[in-house]
Amino acid sequence: MKALKTFPNGGVHPPENKLTAACRIETLPPPESVIIPVAQHPGAPAIPTVKRGDKVLTGQLIAKAAGYFSANIHSSFSGTVSKIDSALDISGYKQTSIFITISGDEWIPETDRSNDLITEIKNTPEEIIQKIQDAGIVGLGGAAFPTHIKLKVPADKKCSLLIINGAECEPYLTSDHRLMLEKGSEIIIGTRIMMKALGVNRAIIAIENNKPDAISLLEELVKGDDDITVQPLKVKYPQGGEKQLIKAITGREVPSGGLPVDVGVVVQNAGTAFAVYEAVQKNKPLIERVVTVSGKSLKRPGNYMARIGTPVSSLIDAGGGLPEDAVKVIGGGPMMGKAISNLQVPVVKGMSGIVVFANGESGRIPYGQCIRCSKCIRVCPMNLEPYLLMTLAEKNLFERMEDEMVTDCMECGSCSYTCPAYRPLLDYIRLGKTTVLKMIREKNMK
């Protein structure tokens, strides 16, 4: 077996709690209606192309990308647009959304809905990127960055390697693991599609060593190929961070404020590779994704293929309902995810999991003074000083936070996880980082 690799600086080892690793992907029943936000990506919200009363088909474009970092939005079911109004998102903010009353599942005619595996890649690199853009594909690892942008290498850069991120280092989450097991062939073809778009002849699929079945399967699928290899990784959080993954595999270090392509690498999530296969080979827009529903007190934790816009409550119902001892529901994994205040918020493209915490598993502990133990520094994968950043945020010293490279923080939560004084380091760092980024945008606009 290949030597296990990992990143050298920082990281923690939280309990894995991969309770759903053996649970096959199930298709979630359709709800009565869906709420589809028009901003499921970092850029400007997409502009609705439908109005109240319009009939829509599954896969139909309902909101068009507005701006460079924006992405198209498609209907996840056929039905009638009941209204376009604001609705709560997973973070508790209101944003423009398209409400659709479901009346069936009639698809746009161009989508190939057969189970046939299409291996031949007929499209040119330009056509591939355009199809991915048209399909509204974004990174499914959580950041939801538009995929077509990452595949457009700037003229002054050169990409030599594509890394497929199958690390899935967050505790509880197994959606990528199951997708690699059940759709491995499609992920390999999706990888080849992106290699063609990038013009590279080498790809590495990186998987943490707690998924030996996925490693074995994908190694068998690429057996005899020289262009795609599978690289097992040591189990360490946050192994799935782009910069950590690149450092672990290549030894290259992405510069502060830089991008992976600055060191000749593009990183895409395993789920994104599957979505790319469906978009390019099957003409299928991104209207659904696999979501892990987990928690130690859930009756039926599992992995579910859920359509975009489905309420989180439907996922919890599929998991056996909200347990009586539930105290918190997290969107995403417990390290980087956010608490959900309303279970009617919809599933979005970047939602990889729902984790339910029971009483005693989660709660704010009164925090004390920093004891200068330096644990937060030792575990920070970005070589920052979290204790200092929190202090600066408390004192509103945001200019100093910018000097201390707060924008390099990947918000992994390792500092908060390891702090013996229970200080909410990440909360304050997030506040400061948001403020600093706003300051930088305002400076650039002058």
Secondary structure, DSSP 8 states (H G I E B T S, - for coil): ----B--SS--B------TTTT--EEE----SEEEEES--SSSS--EE---TT-EE-BT-EEEE--STT---EE-SSEEEEEEEEEEE-TTS-EEEEEEEEEEE--B-TT---S--------S-HHHHHHHHHHTT-B-TTTT--BHHHHTS--TT----EEEEEE---STT--HHHHHHHHSHHHHHHHHHHHHHHHT-S-EEEEEETT-HHHHHHHHHHTTT-SSEEEEEE---BTTTSHHHHHHHHH-----TT--GGGGTEEEEEHHHHHHHHHHHHH---S-EEEEEEE-TT-SS-EEEEEETT-BHHHHHHHTTS--TTEEEEEES-TTT-EE-S-TT-B--TT--EEEEEEBTTB------------HHHHH-TT---HHHHHHHHHTT-HHHHHHTTGGG-----HHHHH-TT---HHHHHHHHHHHHHHHHHHHHH-
